[in-house]
Amino acid sequence: MAEQWLVFSNLPREERMSDGKRITLQQAAEIIKDGSRITFSGFTIWRRPMAIVYELIRQQRKNLHLVEVNGGSHTEFLVGAGCVDIWESCWVGHELYGKYGANLSRKVGSKEIIVEDYSHAEMMFRFAAAAQGAPYAVTQASLGTDIHNPEYDMLGKAGRRDGVRIPKHKYLFADDPFFNGGDQVLLPAAKVDVAVMCVQQVGEEGTVRVNGQYYSDPEVARAADITIVMAEEIVPEEYLRRNADQNTVVSFEVNHIVECPFGAHPTGMFGRYDVDGPFLKEFYAQTRTQEGFDAFAKEWIFGQDHLGYLNKLGWPRMLGLKANTALNYSPRKKKGGN
C-alpha cells in the first residue's frame, strides 16, 4: 500500500485528479442497493451520515444488512422506515437523548428484523480483520457469555448463513496453538459492500481528515468494497498534504465523495456543530409506535431534499448549534440537559 501511494502521489496533478469521485447526495444513495451490507462512520450520536440516511429512506431502500461497531440515531431512522432486515452490532440508542433503540425494539418484537448480537470489542476486532484482508479475528473477549450460546445464533437459526455473503458460523472456538493460552474465539471478518462516512473535510481526490476522535473510521473504510465519504466541505488536496499526519484515510481507499454541509444533523460534528438534543428527544418520544415514526418521517424526511430540511430547521436553530472554533463546541447550548 505504501508503494502504491508513493507512485500515485508522484504523478502530475492533472493525472491525479479524480473529478469522477464527486457525486450528489441522491447518487450516493443510489449506489446502496436493496440487500446491501452497509456500515457507517462515527459513534452513536456523532458524525453519522444522516443526509444520506434520509435519502435512502426517500428512495425506499429495502432489506439492508447493517453491520456496525455500534448503532445510533441513523440505525433507528433506517429501522423505523423498514429499510433494514438484519442488524449486527452490540447496542443502539441516542445516549442521554434516548437510552435505547425504540424502533429496533419494536421491530424485533414483531419479528420484522433479525438481530445478531456481538460485543463491542468483538465488532471492532471483526472490522480490523476485514481491513487487514484476514478471514477472521482471534480473541478471548466475551468468553463465558451468552453471546456464544448457539441458541442465540439468530442468522443460523433463520437459515441465512450461506458462507458467501453471511459467514458459515457466528464464531468458532480453537485452542491457542502457540502459547497454551486456552480457548480462543474465532470471529468472522465484518465484510461489507458499502461504508458511508461523515467527516469534516475530504480532499478533491478523496483524502479524509477527521477532526476529533475517528473511532473505527479507518477500519470501516478499508473493510468495504465501496467507500462513500460525505463531508462538510471538499478542500484542495494540497491543503491536506501540508499536515499529512493529521489525515485519517488516504485517497485511493475512497471511491466517491459528497459535499453536504450539516449532513450529520441531528447528530453532531466535532468542531462544527453540536448534537441537536431536543430533535433527538422528540424523535425518541414520538417514534415508539410505527404511526409515530411515520408521522415524524412525513414531517422531516419526505417531500423535501437536504436544503429543504435545513430550511425547515431554520438558521436560528442551526446557528445555536454552531461550534465556537476555539472551544470546538457551542457555548450557547446547555450541556448534559436537553
N, C-alpha and C positions, 0 to 999 in steps of 0.2 A: 504494500500500500504506500509506503514512503517513497519507493522508486517511482510509482505511478504519479504521485503528487509532484515530485521533482520535475518529471518530464512535462507534466501539464503546466506547471507554473512558469516554465521557461519558454512556452510558446508565445508568439506575438499576441498582443492583447486582442486583436481582431479575430484571431483563431480561437482564443479562449472564451470569447463572448458566447453566451448561451441564451439569446433572446427567446428561444423556444421554450425555456423553462417557465416563463411568466404566463400565467393563466388567470382567468377570472374565478370568482367565488363559485359561480354556477358550474364552470368547467371542473373545478376541483371536486365538487360533489358528484359530478357525473362519472369521474374515474372510479369511485367506490360503487361497485355493482351490487345488486342483490346477492346475498350469501357470502359477501366478502368477510374475511377475518381482518379486523382492524384494531389498532391501538392508538394511544394518544400521548401527547406530551403533558408535562405539568404534574400537579399533585392536588387531589381533592378539589379545592376551590381556587387554585392558582394556575394561570396560563393554560386554560382549556380552550380549544378552538371552537367556541360557541357559534360563531358566524357560519362555519361550515356545518356544524351540527344542525342549526336551524335550516340550512339549505337542504340537507339530507332529509329532514322531516318534510319540507315543502315538496321535495321530489318523491316522497312516499317510498323511501327505500325500505326493503323488507329482508328478513332472515339474516340480519347481520350477526356475526360472531365476534363479540368483544372480548379481547384478551388484554388484561390490564394489570399493572402492578397494584393499582388501587383505583376504585371508581370515584365518581364525583358528580357534580351537577350535570355535566354533559351526558353521563350514563343515565341519569334519571330522566332527562328530556327524551333521549332516544328510546328508552324502555317504555316510558309513558305513551309515546307516539306509536308504539307497536312495531318499531324498526328492528328489534333485537329478538332472536330466539335462543341464543346461547351466550352466557356471560361467565368468563373465567377470571376470577380475581379473589380478593380477600375481604374487601369492605367497600361500602358505598354510603355516601351521605354528604352533608353540607357543613360539616364541622359545627360550630356553635349556632349556625343558622338553620339547622335541621339535622338531628343527630344520626338518623338512619335513612335509608332509601325507601320512602313510602311507595313509590311506583314499582320498584323491583319487588318489594314485599308483596304487593297486591298481585303482581303477575305470577310470582312463584306460587302464591296461594291458589290461584285459579289454573295452575299448571299450563300457563302460556309460555313459559320460559324455563330453560334448563340452566341451573347454576352449578358450576364446577368449582369447588372450594379448594384453594391452596392458601398457605400462609403468605404473609407479606414478603418474608425472606425468600421463600420458595419461588414466588413470582419473579423477584429480582434476579435470582440465580437462573431461572429459565430464560429470561431475556438476555442475560450475559452470555449464556451458552449459544443462543441464536446469533448474537452479534459476533461471536467468535467462529461461527460456522460449525460448531460442535452439535452432535445429535442430542446430547443430554447433559445435564448438570449433576454433580455429585455433592451431597450434603448430609448432615445429620439433623438439620433443622426439622422440627415438628415430630421427631420420633416419639412414639408413645401416645400420640393424639389421634382423635377420630378422623382427622384429615386423611389418615392412611387406613381407615376402615373400609374394606371392599364394599360394604353396604352403601357407602356414600360416593361411590364411583358413578356419578349420575349420567355421564356420557356413555359409559359402558352399559349401564342398565337400559339406556334408551337405544342401544344398538348402533351408536354413531361412530364408534372407533374403527375407522377404515384403514388406518395405517398410512394414509395418503395426506388428507387434509387435517385429520384428527389423529393423534398418536395412538398406537395399538394399546398402550397401557397408560393409566393415570400416573403410575410410579412403579418401580421395581425395587426390591431390596438386594443388596450384594454385600459380601464380606470385604473388608479392606484387605487387598492382596499385598500391600506394601509394608504396612506398619502394624498390622494386627489391631487396627483401631475399632474393630467390631462392625456392627451393622451400618451400612451406608444406604441412603435413599437416592435412587437414580430418577431424575425428573426430566421429562421430555422438553426439548428446547421450545421456546414460545415463538413458533414460526407464524408470521402474519403476512397478508397480502399488501396492506397499506398501513403506514404510520402517518398520522396527521399531527404536526407540531404547530404550536402557537408561541411566538417568540417576539422579542423587542426589535431585532434587526436581522435582515438577511441580505447578503450581497447579491448583486445583479446576476452572478453566476451560481449562487446557491450557498455560499459560506454562511453559517449560522453563528450569531453571537447572542447568547443568553446572559442577561444580567441577573445577579442574584443566584439562588440555588437552581441548578439544572436538573436535579432529580435523576430520573432514568432516561433522559432525552437522548444521550449519545447511544445508549444500547438499543432503544426502540428504533432509532434512525437506521441502524445497521442490521437490525433483525428483519426489517420489512423488505419485500420485493420492490415496493414503490414508496418513496417518502415525499410527502407534500408539506411544505413549510408555509404557514400563514404568518405574516409579520406586520407589526405596527408600521414599519417603513422598509422600503427597499433602498439600499445605500450602495455607493460605488465599492467595488472590491478593494480598490487601493486604500480606501479609508480603513477597512477591516484589517488589512495587512500591516498597517502602521503599528498595531499592537496585536500581532497574530497569536500571542499566548493567551489572549482573552477570548478567542473564538472557541466554539463548542463542537461544531460539526463541519467537516470540510465539504467543499462544493460538490465533489464528484459522488458524494453519498446522498445528494438531494436531486430529485427528479423534476419537481415542479415548485414554483414559488407564487405566492399570492400576497398582494399588499392590501391590508384591511385594518385601518385604524379602529381601535376599540373593539377588535374582533373577539376578545376574550370575555367581554361583558356578558353576564353579570359576575363572572369570576374575575380575579384581579391580575394585574400585570405589574410586577415589581418595578418600581421606579417610574411608572407611567400613570397608573390609576389603581385605586383600592378595590377590594371586593365590594359589590353592591349588596350589603347585608339585608336591607329592607326588601329588595327584589327577591332574594333567595328565600327569606322568611315567608313572603307572600306565596311564592311558588310552592314551598313545602306545605303550608297550611291549606292551600286551595286544591292541591293535586293528590290528596289522599284517596279520592274517588276518581274513576275514569271520567265521569261527567265534569268534574272539576278540572282535570287535565285538559280535556277537550275545549273547555271554555277558555282556559289560560292560553292554549295554543292558538285558538281563533283570534284572541286579542293581540298576542305578542309575536306570533310567527307567520301565520298565513296572511296572504293578501298584501304583503309588502316585502321589499328587499332589505338589505342591511342598512342602507341610508334611511329608508322609511322607519326602520326600527329605532335608529338613533334620533330621528326627528320626533318620534313618539316619546322617547325617554326625555328629551329636552336638554338643551345646553346648560341650564342652571344645575340640573342633576349631575350631568357629566363633569362640569367644572368643579362641583363639590367633591367628586371622586378623584380629581386630578392630583397626582403626587407632587409634592414640593421636591424640586430637584436636589436640594441639599439633604433632605430627610429620607427621600425615597418613599414617602407615604403622605397621605393628605392630612394636614393638621386641622382641617375643617370638620373632620368626622370623629365622633367619639369612638374609641377603641374598646372592644370587649362587650359592647352593647349591641344595639340594632344597626 
